[in-house]
Amino acid sequence: MENDFKMEESIIRCWSVCIPENAAEEVTKTLQSKWINTGKKEKEFRAKICDRFQAPYAVACMTGTAALKIALKALGVGPGDEVVSTPFTFIATNTSILEVGAKPVFADIQYGTLNIDPKSVEEKITDKTKAIMCVHYAGNPVDLDELRAVADKHGLPIIEDSAHAMASEYKGRPIGSTGDVATFSFQCVKIVTSGDGGVVTTTNEEVYKKLKKQTWYGIDRDTKKTSILDPLPCPPDGLGFKSNMNDITATLACVAIDFLDTALARRREIGQRYRTELSSLNKVKLLDYKEHWTPNYQIFPVHVEDRERFAHYMWERNIQVNVNNRRNDVYEMFGGLCDLPNLKRADEDVILIPLHFDLTDEDISRVIKNIKDYDNE
């Protein structure tokens, strides 16, 4: 596995960073303006988010993890509460719950989609449950109608961790345009990246007001000062975070949003080619992609027979494949293993194959050929 550290140029990488050519020029303009804290570029970015994703309200922050914490606090989740959540995700989804003093309670996932199973969610709800957390895994949307039926029945809000789902659509509507709260990440390998960054969208004006305060010490930065001497426009509303997005980051994010549809089109072209050419294999199985769910192909996970042998096989041919996430209950902080059969199966056979904007047609052909060769061994 020494290739993992060398990463020779001949290796086809599993992911890459997509930075538009005009990013440096635009950041230079912001630096020369001398306004690099939260300002007009941050407001411009939020406006672009609302426009592109049909979201009534949006709040920007410095990381996707911060977005999750801000969302949880804005919905009143705190010490002693429980949040029913998915265990198949990067740990940030669930460490954010721990960081606000609550407890993640893990529901099982659907093996075919890797998303949280609404039926299992309902089984995990107790009188301590304060919210439901889902992840649109790999940019493949959760069945929101089914999950919302469970949430509405129990009077619970849903936080959609949409770190994978920038520009994914559910029944023709962008993720983040409907429902209670959705959070997004702009970390380096995301479709839209500003190096790091986060956004929370909501359809609820009252939640939006709380989100704005949670982003900056419990204070709404847009509030005008009422005193020539008082440094704060109003007293803090409880304890908030310091996670507002600055204008340097926002400038990168604005450029990336403008480039989104170009990057998205290429990802969807690659994803569709994989789905067409790898759909009938025996040892490698694709996710279940529903007709009315439009994925963005943030990543491309597959189920593989004898995963470790497959990983060696692909690496030996200079193709990087990766296990993106483990079941979160293997980590001590979450309290121990749960009896979740579909999670167990996925944790043993899911692996990512390369998908990103920089892949050439020749790269894709090489990946497909070697996967088919493995399947025929």
Secondary structure, 3 states (H helix, E strand, C coil): CCHHHHCCCCCECCCCCCCCCCHHHHHHHHHHHCCCCCCHHHHHHHHHHHHHHCCCEEEEECCHHHHHHHHHHHCCCCCCCEEEECCECCCHHHHHHHHCCCEEEECCECCCCCCECHHHHHHHCCCCEEEEEEECHHHCCCCHHHHHHHHHHHCCCEEEECCCCCCCEECCEECCCCCCEEEEECCCCCCCCCCCCEEEEECCHHHHHHHHHHHECCCCCCCCCCCCCCCCCCCCCCCCCECECCHHHHHHHHHHHHHHHHHHHHHHHHHHHHHHHCCCCCCEECCCCCCCEECCCCCEEEEECCHHHHHHHHHHCCECCECCCCEHHHCHHHCCCCCCHHHHHHHHHEEEECCCCCCCHHHHHHHHHHHHHHHHC
